[in-house]
Amino acid sequence: MAGRGTEEHPHGADRLCEAGDRVYSRAVRRGRVPRAEAGPVPCLLELALLHPDPDDMDWLVPTSPQEVMTRLLRGVYEEARESQRRVGSAVAAFERYAGLGRRLQAASYAPAEGTAIRVLDGLSRIQAAMDEATEACTTEVLTVQPGGIRREAELTEGLHRALTLRGRGVRMRDLYTHVARHGQGLLNYLELMGDTVETRTLDEVIDRLILFDRTVAFIPANTDRTMALELRHPALVEYLVTVFERLWRLAIPLTAPLPDTRIEGISHREQSIAALLAEGHQDAVIAERLGISVRTCRAHIARLSETLGAASRTQLGVRIAQVGLDGPPRTASGSALSLPDQGSPSVR
């Protein structure tokens, strides 16, 4: 019976079948339903949307809609975290490729150009390769720009390429961290580029990535970005496109506001910091991942401690878990959570 029910109702709680939706809605309105009514919709029991009434096993009572919504939100959050972990694995793999590329280049007197993985040593060679890819590009450019607020010099550096692409009608999509929203230089750049560029932001992104026409990609090959990898292997480029598209789906358009944390006195950035603290990261690592300075990061942590009434880092970790800041907000009703015995200073 369980196997047949799974085949007839292949869905999750986020997309109930019509019959399941009717029975669950009836159970919520009435407080319970006879077990016989749930016979045609075994999905409700399999998804734990209905469970036996301990006082009368012939009846089934519903799981509250709030609990179901919280469960769905946590599933989305876990999916996002898994995507981030896969991105980290990809970056580590590319670093290994970079090492192989350097050893191959050192072993050859005249390394071949146009190979699937090419090491570009020096800023002038990187710029030349980027200019060449820009000239050949006809359709689309995808970029990931890590760090925080973009300096004018960084934006000006590639402006000539961006204007060239705009002149040919090439579409561009850029991913930044949320912190970049506060930079006037980026806003000026986007105003200059018009609707040619679409921009979204995330709490944190992978290292710098530039993709031209889904055929050639550029990524850093060392920490100070004086070396880069030019990737033309179709499988590698396709993998990077997939990574970009998944991050793009999770990102928030620059024109849209950041989601409210629904916890009074806690900003979106502080929720991100709290989640990373709960994972055990040090201040410097958190600052780098979110594109802020260590000093700014510690100021947010201090405000978190004050708002949550924590006197130590250990206590802060406990309070973070208690109010649900180690994951998505635990409330699904849209109302802010009030912290017990605390004031509500605005730290946004």
Salt bridges, closest charged atoms under 4 A:
ASP14 OD1 - ARG15 NH1 3.08
GLU37 OE1 - ARG26 NH1 2.72
ASP53 OD2 - ARG32 NH1 3.30
GLU79 OE2 - ARG249 NH2 3.12
GLU82 OE1 - ARG85 NH2 2.93
GLU113 OE1 - ARG118 NH1 2.28
GLU113 OE2 - ARG125 NH2 2.83
ASP131 OD1 - HIS160 NE2 3.22
ASP131 OD1 - ARG161 NH1 3.00
GLU140 OE2 - ARG173 NH2 3.26
GLU140 OE1 - ARG214 NE 2.74
GLU154 OE1 - ARG150 NH1 3.95
GLU154 OE2 - ARG151 NH2 3.43
GLU198 OE2 - ARG200 NH2 3.81
ASP203 OD1 - HIS178 NE2 3.51
ASP203 OD1 - HIS268 ND1 3.43
GLU204 OE1 - ARG289 NE 2.51
ASP207 OD1 - ARG225 NH2 3.11
GLU230 OE1 - ARG118 NH2 2.42
GLU230 OE2 - ARG232 NE 2.72
GLU245 OE2 - ARG173 NH2 2.66
GLU245 OE2 - ARG214 NH2 2.68
ASP260 OD2 - ARG348 NH2 3.62
GLU270 OE2 - HIS300 ND1 3.06
GLU270 OE2 - ARG303 NE 3.41
GLU279 OE2 - ARG81 NH2 3.15
GLU279 OE1 - HIS281 NE2 3.08
ASP283 OD2 - ARG298 NE 3.05
ASP283 OD2 - ARG313 NH2 3.00
